Amino acid sequence: MDVLETSKSLDEELYSRQLYVLGLPAMQRIQEAKVLLSGLQGVGAEVAKNLVLMGVGSLTLHDPHPTCWSDLSAQFFLSEQDLGRSRAEASQELLAKLNGAVQVCVHTGDITEDLLLDFQVVVLTASELQEQLKVGTICHKHGVCFLVADTRGLVGQLFCDFGEDFTVQDPTEAEPLVAAIQHISQGSPGILTLREEADAHRFNNGDLVTFSGIEGMVELNGCAPRPLHVQRDGTLEIGDTTTFSHYLRGGAVTEVKRPKTVSHEPLDTALFQPRVVAQSPQEVHRAHCLHQAFRALHKFQQLHGRPPKPWDPVDAEMVVDLAQALESLKGTEGEPLEEQLDKALVRTVALSSAGGLSPMAAVLGAVAAQEVLKAVSKKFMPLDQWLYFDALDCLPEDEEPFPNHEDYAPRDCRYDGQIAVFGAGFQEKLSHQHYLLRPKAEVAAEAAHRLNSDLQVTPLTYQLDLTTEHIYGDNFFSSVDGVAAALDSFQARRYVAARCTHYLKPLLEAGTKGTLGSACVFIPHVTEDYRAPASAAASEDASYPVCTVRHFPSTTEHTLQWARDEFEGLFHLSAETVNCHQQALTSLAHLDESQVLTVQQVVLGVLRERPQTWRDCVLWALGQWQLCFHYGITQLLSRFPPDKVLENGTLFWSGPKQCPRPLEFDASQDTHLLYVLAAANLYAQMHGLPGSRDQTALRRLLKLLPLPDPQDLAPIFASDLELASAYAEFGPEQSKQLHEALEIWTVGPPLEPLTFEKDNDFHVDFVAAAASLRAQNYGIPPADRTKTKRIVGRITPAIATTTAAVAGLVGLELYKVVGSPRPRSAFRHSYLNLAENYFSRWVPHAPAIQKFHHWKWTCWDRLEVPAGQPERTLESLLAHVQKLNGLRVRMLLHRKALLYSAGWSPEKQDQHLSRRVTDLVLEVTRQVPEPGQRVLVLELSYEGEKEDVTFPPLHYKL
């Protein structure tokens, strides 16, 4: 376990979330990479931004062309002040500021063969086909990875050539499988039995594995990878173990990922024989048509010296004719493909091809940057070889085939690239939209305003939940046109989605985890409403039984939870307990012996008074080590010996209950030392004492300190596991002395409760070491420090490329929401996996129709009742509801508080029926309507109801 040494060259804090995706070896290769990027329009800017944020060694920019108005619609490093300047030079300064660890420079000359040899990867964007062919040939010849990325309006293209013999060291994002060993037999072949039967089904025939932590059959520890053969009964053959020592216990088997080799064709070949990334034959055909459309656009540019004019029918038909005249594409075996060109698709591409859109640049630039990282890190499988992405579904379906192209002509403004696709009228409508975004509000507002000074941004830092509905209430939501959310928890997502449903606002919902990303759109009365995945929502709130965590752990997660609880008890709750007694100026006489012992064990440990020096803190930490990993285990085994048999004849220590073994402290072992170092420093901080990071000095000190006497160590068991109480029995005199000692001790200054911080080294070191030692106790595969920090810190792995791609997908759906009313078929839910080159977009489901008697409704419907003048009584409201739906209301509730029930006595009914609705709500809920509140939301049910039905809410307008 690499816990004492970390990479000296890598800023792990800067790249923390990215490290959980790529791993340290890949990140170190990325830091050494040299990349050339030619073309700094929208896609190029996105590629550059992602590469700089993700820490490539150096990035050289090339683009001598002057900045023009149309660049500003998708190139966020450029502004009006840069008009006429070279795009590369204008972008260099802001790019360099994103990450000081990356060298960002500009090449102003031509792209020559000598220049290309200086780089591992070359990326061309917004380039002409002849330039692509020339550079691609040179790169393929010299083994330089080569990419082409481009967008034309709502269509994007990406090409990868990593050479004929490119080795991928780590093809997938999934962590190697690790499983605990139950037993290994001697024989030919040796048979491996895993502790958890389900783990055996995760391995496949031929998988390579290594072994670690085995006692007895030590010949397997650290051996060369061995192939597995999965047997029908779930056991695994691992080869000849006849001559090996007898297996005793413990150990883990770890999958070894196999490298894979890919072979790519050069561009001049792949141009006519394209291998495309697609999920179905229909997608393959569409990609081939888009491939021909791009070739025709290049031909049009070559013939006319310009791209087609926006929405010009003459230019569009010329592109269609050029596409039809192209030679047929060839299949993988070189045979001509008999495919019908989709002329309507090519025509639509040509009509909208003059535009440059920020969301399209975000998607294509993100995928291109990810491919660059694959090239330099050799992590994840590269594209094979063409990817086409189109969002032509953003165009209105009911408009004229050839609208007035004057509406799409340039206006010498920063939105020209967007106007070329959607028109000036749409741009005007877009400029008046108001959207709610929450995360990182203040920083995001400042950054967004720097990108576009026309944008009005109001940062709101109040949490959006039940406690702030007086802020984010009726007046607030009536002022926004929609909500774009990228929240960290499913609980928060569900709440925000419920508010959007309540106020009938569109919701653009996005999320990422590593290379996985999703973007969804929910439109009132058009699509389904948001539903959190059941499995994901459940796992978010998952917890482990206390008894399992304390005494019978069987998984790495159990040991991490135990270690996290240890931190909380030792360094936070104990300090709060002492401070509470001090502040109240009360004695400890009211505590019983077990409570006093708990305080003594946690706060004083083996000490008899408050620590005064670093030596005292080390002695306390050493005692805590001995208590947790040696004495506590021996106590457990004294009560439940390894051979203990239950009444039914089965061993107590069997199945998920793994018999532990005590550890012997050894300061020469890194994990032992790290625990004492971290625990002593945390204990010192809690007591306001100076700590130390000197590991050499600590080892010398530990040689001088005797191991604590078992009599000084308080037992650690509680009665919740049907374990007998392990607290010692004190006589009156012993009890009195213990209370007096603690009374005197608590008179000192308050302690500092420590709150776990995932970015504090000692915090993470303590939990990592404690969990690893606990795993050793029980023969469980330990988590390394990186995995510990991710799980305990609840850190979601993230990389810039996935984030950018998902942001782009959300932006594409925004175009549809802002435009004229669109049918459900226009909208798309999207899912991507950049590691496995999986891209999927599909039409959302329609809202589910619910029925009760003759009444039908969806989640977006509600009953709306005006308050009236004078305000309605409850009797008037009930009568109005019955008139709306024809059914007699049995019950009304306001936020689960009973407002009216048919079960009341006639006198009580008469008494309440004549009351004003707001008065009755105030009486039963004790809640006064917030200022600006426009409706009371009531729930209702009916007489004769036979099953639970979620009826539409009743909105009683105030």
DRENGU-263974 format. One line per 2 residues: number of its first residue (from 1); for each residue z negated, y negated, x of C-alpha. Coordinates in steps of 0.5 Angstrom, whole numbers, plus 500, padded with zeros to 3 digits. Layout:
N
NUM = Z/Y/X  ...
This chain:
958
1 = 500/500/500  502/494/503
3 = 497/489/501  495/485/508
5 = 501/483/510  507/479/506
7 = 513/477/508  513/471/513
9 = 520/468/512  520/469/504
11 = 516/464/500  514/469/495
13 = 511/464/490  517/460/490
15 = 521/466/488  515/470/485
17 = 519/472/478  525/473/481
19 = 522/478/486  520/482/480
21 = 527/483/479  531/484/485
23 = 525/486/490  523/484/497
25 = 529/488/501  534/485/496
27 = 531/478/497  531/478/504
29 = 539/480/504  540/474/500
31 = 536/469/504  541/471/510
33 = 547/470/506  553/465/507
35 = 557/463/501  564/459/500
37 = 565/456/493  571/453/492
39 = 572/449/485  566/444/483
41 = 568/443/475  563/446/470
43 = 564/454/472  563/452/480
45 = 557/447/478  554/453/474
47 = 555/458/480  552/453/485
49 = 546/452/481  544/459/480
51 = 546/461/488  541/455/490
53 = 536/456/485  536/464/487
55 = 535/462/495  542/464/498
57 = 542/462/506  547/457/506
59 = 552/455/501  559/451/503
61 = 562/447/497  570/446/497
63 = 573/441/492  577/435/495
65 = 579/433/488  576/426/485
67 = 572/427/479  575/425/472
69 = 572/424/465  573/431/463
71 = 569/434/468  563/430/466
73 = 563/435/459  560/441/463
75 = 559/439/470  552/436/470
77 = 551/434/477  556/429/476
79 = 556/422/472  560/416/471
81 = 558/413/478  562/419/481
83 = 568/418/478  574/418/483
85 = 569/421/488  570/428/491
87 = 567/433/486  564/437/492
89 = 561/431/496  558/428/489
91 = 555/435/488  552/436/494
93 = 546/432/494  543/434/488
95 = 544/441/489  541/441/496
97 = 535/438/492  534/444/488
99 = 532/448/493  530/446/500
101 = 530/453/503  538/453/502
103 = 543/450/507  548/446/502
105 = 554/443/506  561/441/504
107 = 568/443/507  573/438/507
109 = 579/441/510  584/447/507
111 = 581/454/506  584/458/512
113 = 583/465/515  579/463/520
115 = 574/459/515  574/465/511
117 = 571/470/516  565/466/517
119 = 563/468/510  560/474/506
121 = 563/472/499  568/467/497
123 = 568/464/490  574/461/487
125 = 574/457/481  579/452/477
127 = 584/455/482  591/456/481
129 = 594/463/481  598/462/488
131 = 591/460/491  588/466/489
133 = 593/471/491  593/468/498
135 = 585/467/499  584/474/496
137 = 589/478/500  585/475/506
139 = 579/477/504  581/484/502
141 = 584/485/509  577/483/513
143 = 572/486/508  570/479/505
145 = 567/480/498  572/475/493
147 = 571/473/486  575/468/481
149 = 572/465/476  575/460/470
151 = 574/458/463  580/455/459
153 = 576/452/453  573/458/449
155 = 575/463/454  573/465/460
157 = 575/470/466  572/473/472
159 = 575/478/477  571/481/483
161 = 574/485/489  568/488/494
163 = 573/492/498  575/499/498
165 = 569/502/501  563/498/498
167 = 556/501/498  551/499/493
169 = 544/501/495  540/500/489
171 = 545/501/483  540/500/477
173 = 534/495/475  529/501/473
175 = 524/502/478  524/509/481
177 = 520/514/477  513/516/479
179 = 509/521/477  502/524/478
181 = 502/532/481  498/537/477
183 = 500/543/482  505/545/487
185 = 506/553/488  507/556/495
187 = 514/560/494  521/560/495
189 = 522/556/491  516/552/490
191 = 514/550/483  512/543/482
193 = 508/542/475  507/534/473
195 = 500/532/470  504/529/464
197 = 509/533/461  513/528/458
199 = 514/525/466  518/532/467
201 = 523/530/462  525/524/466
203 = 528/527/472  534/530/472
205 = 537/536/476  539/533/483
207 = 535/528/483  532/526/490
209 = 524/525/491  519/524/496
211 = 512/526/496  505/522/498
213 = 498/523/497  498/530/497
215 = 491/534/499  492/541/502
217 = 500/541/502  500/535/507
219 = 507/538/510  510/534/503
221 = 507/528/505  513/523/508
223 = 518/529/508  525/527/508
225 = 528/527/500  528/533/497
227 = 533/535/491  530/537/484
229 = 532/543/479  529/542/472
231 = 527/548/469  526/550/462
233 = 519/550/461  519/543/464
235 = 517/545/471  521/542/477
237 = 523/547/483  523/543/490
239 = 525/548/495  522/553/500
241 = 514/551/500  512/558/503
243 = 510/556/510  506/550/507
245 = 499/549/507  495/551/500
247 = 496/545/495  489/543/493
249 = 489/536/489  492/530/488
251 = 499/526/490  505/523/487
253 = 512/525/487  517/519/487
255 = 524/518/485  529/516/491
257 = 535/512/488  541/514/491
259 = 546/509/494  553/509/490
261 = 560/507/493  565/503/489
263 = 572/502/491  576/495/488
265 = 583/494/489  586/487/491
267 = 588/481/487  595/482/488
269 = 595/489/485  589/488/480
271 = 593/483/477  598/488/474
273 = 594/494/473  587/491/471
275 = 581/495/470  577/491/465
277 = 570/491/463  570/493/455
279 = 566/497/450  571/500/446
281 = 579/501/446  579/495/441
283 = 576/490/446  580/493/452
285 = 586/491/448  583/484/447
287 = 582/483/454  589/485/456
289 = 592/480/451  587/475/454
291 = 589/477/461  596/476/459
293 = 594/469/456  591/467/463
295 = 597/469/467  602/465/462
297 = 597/459/463  598/459/470
299 = 606/460/469  606/454/465
301 = 602/450/470  606/452/475
303 = 613/450/471  610/443/468
305 = 605/441/473  599/440/468
307 = 596/444/463  598/445/455
309 = 596/439/451  590/440/447
311 = 592/443/440  599/441/441
313 = 604/446/438  610/445/442
315 = 606/447/448  602/453/445
317 = 609/456/443  611/455/450
319 = 605/459/453  606/465/448
321 = 613/465/450  611/466/457
323 = 606/471/455  611/475/452
325 = 616/475/458  611/477/463
327 = 612/484/465  608/490/462
329 = 601/491/465  600/498/468
331 = 595/503/467  590/507/472
333 = 595/512/474  601/506/474
335 = 604/508/468  606/502/463
337 = 602/500/458  605/500/451
339 = 601/495/448  603/490/443
341 = 601/482/445  597/479/440
343 = 601/472/439  596/469/435
345 = 590/470/440  595/467/445
347 = 597/461/441  589/460/440
349 = 588/460/447  593/456/449
351 = 591/450/443  584/450/446
353 = 585/451/453  585/444/455
355 = 577/443/454  571/444/459
357 = 565/447/455  558/447/458
359 = 556/453/454  562/457/457
361 = 561/454/464  554/457/463
363 = 556/464/461  561/465/466
365 = 558/461/472  552/466/471
367 = 555/472/471  559/470/477
369 = 553/468/481  550/475/479
371 = 556/478/482  555/474/488
373 = 548/476/489  550/484/488
375 = 555/483/494  550/480/498
377 = 544/484/496  547/490/495
379 = 543/491/488  546/493/482
381 = 553/495/480  559/490/481
383 = 564/489/475  570/493/475
385 = 574/489/476  576/484/471
387 = 571/481/465  574/477/459
389 = 569/473/455  571/469/449
391 = 568/465/444  574/463/439
393 = 569/465/433  566/458/435
395 = 573/455/432  573/454/424
397 = 576/459/420  579/455/415
399 = 582/449/418  590/448/419
401 = 593/452/424  595/446/428
403 = 591/440/426  592/433/428
405 = 592/433/436  591/426/436
407 = 584/427/434  583/432/440
409 = 586/427/445  582/424/451
411 = 578/418/450  576/417/457
413 = 569/419/456  564/424/458
415 = 565/428/452  573/429/453
417 = 572/436/455  569/438/449
419 = 573/433/444  579/437/447
421 = 577/443/443  573/441/437
423 = 576/434/436  572/427/436
425 = 570/428/429  566/434/431
427 = 563/430/437  561/424/433
429 = 557/429/428  554/433/434
431 = 551/426/437  547/425/431
433 = 544/432/431  536/433/432
435 = 533/439/435  526/442/436
437 = 525/445/443  518/446/446
439 = 518/449/453  516/445/459
441 = 517/439/454  516/433/459
443 = 519/436/465  525/438/461
445 = 526/431/457  526/428/464
447 = 531/432/467  535/432/461
449 = 535/425/460  538/425/468
451 = 543/429/466  546/425/460
453 = 543/418/459  546/418/452
455 = 541/423/450  535/421/446
457 = 529/426/448  522/426/446
459 = 517/431/449  512/434/445
461 = 506/437/448  502/440/443
463 = 502/447/442  506/449/436
465 = 502/454/431  497/454/425
467 = 492/449/429  498/443/429
469 = 501/444/422  498/437/421
471 = 503/435/427  509/439/426
473 = 509/438/418  513/436/412
475 = 515/430/415  516/432/422
477 = 521/438/420  525/434/415
479 = 527/430/421  530/435/425
481 = 536/439/424  534/446/427
483 = 530/449/432  532/452/439
485 = 526/457/441  525/461/448
487 = 518/463/447  514/467/451
489 = 511/472/446  513/475/440
491 = 507/472/436  509/465/437
493 = 517/467/436  514/470/429
495 = 510/464/427  516/459/429
497 = 521/463/425  517/463/419
499 = 516/455/420  524/455/420
501 = 524/460/414  519/455/410
503 = 523/449/412  530/452/411
505 = 532/450/418  537/454/423
507 = 534/458/428  537/459/435
509 = 533/464/438  533/466/446
511 = 530/471/450  530/474/457
513 = 527/479/462  530/480/468
515 = 537/482/468  537/483/460
517 = 538/477/455  539/476/448
519 = 541/470/444  541/470/436
521 = 542/465/430  539/465/424
523 = 542/461/418  538/459/411
525 = 542/463/406  547/466/411
527 = 544/471/415  538/475/416
529 = 531/472/418  528/473/425
531 = 524/480/425  521/482/432
533 = 522/488/435  517/493/432
535 = 516/497/439  516/490/443
537 = 511/487/438  506/493/438
539 = 507/493/446  505/486/447
541 = 498/487/443  497/494/446
543 = 490/496/449  487/502/452
545 = 481/506/450  474/503/453
547 = 472/510/455  479/512/458
549 = 479/506/462  472/506/465
551 = 471/514/466  478/518/465
553 = 484/514/467  490/518/468
555 = 495/512/469  497/506/473
557 = 496/502/467  489/504/466
559 = 487/503/473  490/496/473
561 = 486/494/466  479/497/470
563 = 480/493/476  482/487/471
565 = 476/488/467  472/488/474
567 = 474/481/476  472/479/469
569 = 465/482/469  463/480/477
571 = 466/473/477  466/470/471
573 = 462/473/465  456/474/470
575 = 456/467/472  457/464/465
577 = 451/469/463  446/466/469
579 = 449/459/467  447/460/460
581 = 440/462/461  439/456/466
583 = 442/451/461  438/453/455
585 = 431/453/460  429/460/457
587 = 426/465/461  429/472/461
589 = 423/475/458  427/477/452
591 = 432/481/455  430/489/456
593 = 430/493/462  438/495/461
595 = 440/488/460  436/485/466
597 = 439/491/470  446/489/468
599 = 445/482/470  442/484/477
601 = 447/489/478  453/484/477
603 = 450/478/480  445/481/485
605 = 448/488/487  444/490/493
607 = 441/483/495  434/481/493
609 = 436/474/492  441/469/492
611 = 446/470/498  446/464/503
613 = 451/466/508  458/469/509
615 = 454/476/511  450/476/505
617 = 457/476/501  460/481/505
619 = 454/486/504  454/485/497
621 = 462/486/497  460/493/501
623 = 455/495/496  460/494/490
625 = 465/498/494  460/503/495
627 = 458/503/487  464/503/484
629 = 468/508/489  463/513/491
631 = 456/513/488  459/512/481
633 = 463/517/482  458/522/485
635 = 454/520/479  459/522/474
637 = 460/528/477  453/530/477
639 = 453/529/469  460/533/469
641 = 461/537/475  468/539/476
643 = 467/546/473  464/544/467
645 = 466/548/461  466/546/454
647 = 464/550/448  471/552/446
649 = 472/555/453  476/550/456
651 = 475/546/462  472/539/461
653 = 476/536/467  483/538/464
655 = 489/535/461  489/527/461
657 = 482/528/464  483/528/471
659 = 477/530/476  475/524/480
661 = 473/525/487  468/520/491
663 = 471/516/497  468/515/504
665 = 468/507/506  473/506/512
667 = 474/499/515  480/501/518
669 = 483/503/512  487/497/509
671 = 485/497/502  478/498/503
673 = 478/492/508  482/488/503
675 = 477/490/497  471/487/501
677 = 475/481/504  477/479/497
679 = 470/481/493  466/477/499
681 = 470/471/498  470/471/491
683 = 463/472/491  462/466/496
685 = 466/462/492  462/463/485
687 = 456/461/489  459/455/493
689 = 459/458/500  464/458/505
691 = 469/464/505  473/467/511
693 = 480/470/512  479/473/519
695 = 480/480/518  478/482/525
697 = 472/479/525  470/482/518
699 = 472/489/521  467/487/527
701 = 461/485/522  462/491/517
703 = 461/496/524  454/492/524
705 = 452/493/517  449/499/514
707 = 452/502/508  447/501/502
709 = 442/506/500  444/509/494
711 = 437/507/491  439/500/491
713 = 445/501/487  444/501/479
715 = 448/506/475  454/504/472
717 = 454/508/465  453/506/458
719 = 452/510/452  459/509/449
721 = 462/515/452  456/520/449
723 = 454/520/456  446/519/457
725 = 443/513/459  443/512/467
727 = 438/506/467  432/508/471
729 = 426/508/467  421/502/469
731 = 414/502/469  410/496/467
733 = 409/493/474  416/495/476
735 = 419/491/470  414/485/471
737 = 417/484/478  424/485/476
739 = 423/480/471  419/475/476
741 = 425/476/481  430/474/476
743 = 426/468/473  426/465/480
745 = 433/467/482  436/463/476
747 = 433/457/478  438/455/483
749 = 444/451/482  449/453/477
751 = 454/459/479  462/457/478
753 = 465/462/473  472/464/476
755 = 478/465/472  483/470/474
757 = 489/466/477  496/470/478
759 = 497/465/484  491/466/487
761 = 491/471/493  484/473/493
763 = 484/474/485  490/478/486
765 = 488/482/492  481/484/489
767 = 485/487/483  490/490/487
769 = 485/493/492  480/495/486
771 = 486/498/482  489/502/488
773 = 482/505/490  481/507/483
775 = 487/511/483  485/514/489
777 = 479/516/486  483/520/480
779 = 489/522/484  493/517/480
781 = 500/514/484  497/507/485
783 = 501/500/484  503/496/490
785 = 501/489/490  508/486/487
787 = 507/491/481  500/489/480
789 = 501/482/480  506/482/475
791 = 502/487/470  496/484/471
793 = 498/477/471  503/478/465
795 = 509/475/468  516/476/465
797 = 521/478/471  526/472/470
799 = 532/470/474  536/464/474
801 = 543/467/472  540/471/466
803 = 537/465/463  543/461/464
805 = 548/466/461  543/466/455
807 = 543/458/454  550/458/454
809 = 550/464/449  545/459/445
811 = 550/453/446  556/457/443
813 = 552/458/436  550/451/436
815 = 557/449/435  558/453/429
817 = 551/451/426  553/443/427
819 = 560/444/424  562/445/417
821 = 559/450/413  561/457/416
823 = 561/464/413  556/469/416
825 = 562/473/420  563/466/424
827 = 556/467/427  554/472/433
829 = 548/475/436  549/477/443
831 = 546/482/448  547/482/455
833 = 545/486/461  547/483/468
835 = 545/489/472  549/494/468
837 = 555/490/466  554/491/459
839 = 556/485/454  555/486/446
841 = 556/481/441  556/482/433
843 = 556/479/427  548/478/424
845 = 546/482/418  546/479/411
847 = 539/477/408  536/483/405
849 = 536/482/397  530/484/394
851 = 529/486/386  524/485/381
853 = 526/487/374  532/482/373
855 = 530/478/378  534/478/385
857 = 532/474/391  532/473/399
859 = 527/471/404  531/464/404
861 = 529/463/396  523/460/393
863 = 521/457/387  521/449/387
865 = 516/446/382  516/438/381
867 = 509/436/380  511/431/375
869 = 507/425/372  502/425/371
871 = 500/431/375  501/438/372
873 = 495/442/370  495/449/372
875 = 497/451/365  503/447/365
877 = 505/450/372  504/457/369
879 = 508/455/363  514/452/368
881 = 514/458/373  515/463/367
883 = 520/459/364  524/459/371
885 = 524/467/372  522/469/365
887 = 516/473/367  508/472/366
889 = 504/470/372  498/474/373
891 = 496/471/379  497/465/384
893 = 494/464/391  494/459/396
895 = 494/462/403  490/468/400
897 = 485/464/396  485/466/389
899 = 487/460/385  488/463/378
901 = 487/470/375  489/474/369
903 = 482/478/370  478/471/369
905 = 474/471/362  477/467/357
907 = 472/461/358  473/461/365
909 = 481/461/364  480/455/359
911 = 476/452/364  481/452/370
913 = 487/452/366  486/445/364
915 = 485/443/371  490/439/376
917 = 493/444/381  491/440/387
919 = 484/439/384  483/447/384
921 = 486/448/390  481/443/394
923 = 476/447/390  478/454/392
925 = 480/453/399  476/447/401
927 = 482/444/404  485/437/403
929 = 493/436/403  495/433/410
931 = 498/426/410  505/427/409
933 = 504/434/406  510/434/401
935 = 509/441/398  503/446/396
937 = 506/453/398  503/458/393
939 = 504/466/393  504/469/386
941 = 504/476/383  506/478/376
943 = 503/482/370  506/489/369
945 = 507/490/377  507/497/379
947 = 508/496/387  507/491/392
949 = 512/486/392  513/480/396
951 = 515/475/392  519/468/393
953 = 514/463/395  512/457/390
955 = 513/450/392  509/446/388
957 = 512/439/390  507/433/391
